[in-house]
């Protein structure tokens, strides 16, 4: 489970665990003070920050971009969280506008395109400040409730899993699909993925497998659940709580909606495949994982093998090592490792090529270099893990 200061506690009963979700704007009927940055008119509504007495709401408001996270949004969320923590607010809700996504990830296209601008520091600023925000969320004493109703990937995962509670719905789609674009699962992914049951996290990291609906809860990604049609109801009930005892009222509210979440009656769809996942993805190398999948006659193994073969070979190798190391590191150490990796990936071939093929040209045909696992040398892999000039400070 996600515990305080890197709270990876995937139990249903502990207070300090995170939640994520998709939100509508808060009712104007409530006595509120809206704080919206007016510095850049074109970006002023990308994040809406509101206070309702001693309760707070963050709305990710880029629905046309599926609320993809950019540096401007990070720079609005971070000071708001710090201010609310100092003011001893009693809860913080974060959600996404538009009805389709909580947050579909970081705006990696802008990051890659910025490489062509000689004076741009976006590729370093974005990852540094994003990871600092991820760590800040993990250290908050204020209960942080992420309503992850809709697409929740990459950067959206970082905004949710490191806090107190994360609440999913039947519309939630969770994934860490980075290896498909020649990158590594980050935003603390090297910390929380190895701490999922068995080798489920390694499977999710290497394949980018998408968990949907009840599976998000059964896998331990979300701590609570809510029917999609009741997402606005749970938000308003949380905002109307009279807080007398730390977290008790919050947990009672979340438990009530979880109990009525009818979609949780569906069993965990990966349950029948967990023995295969645990056997194959416990292998000591990516090559051995592939060998074990090839040796299986299970159709699920064949499908998984076909997926892995589409991924960047180098990203697979780095991801395997990063999760192995992350399983024994603190969240802070994992984020520092991920920052080193992010800067090496941005400067190399596969990450820009993956973004080009999947997000820019959309030809779905990335040309990976190296093109095979055999060509991924230990020396190059090691170089990605070496310290960078400006290390991540947390």
Secondary structure, DSSP 8 states (H G I E B T S, - for coil): -EETTEEE---SS-SS-----B-----TTS--EEE---S-TTTTTSEEEEEETTEEEEEE--GGGTT-B-HHHHHHHHHHHHHHHHTT-SEEEEEESSSSEEE--B-HHHHHHGGGSTT--HHHHHHHHHHHHHHHHHH-SS-EEEEE-SEEETHHHHTTTTSSEEEE-TT-EEE--GGGGT----TTHHHHGGGSSTTHHHHHHHH---EETHHHHHTTS-SEE--GGGHHHHHHHHHH----STTHHHHHHHHHHHHT-GGGGS--TTGGGHHHHHHHTTSSSHHHHHHHHHH---HHHHHHHHHHTTS-HHHHHHHHHHHHHHTTS-HHHHHHHHHHHHHHHHHSSHHHHHHIIIIIS--S----SS-SGGG--HHHHHHHTS--SS----
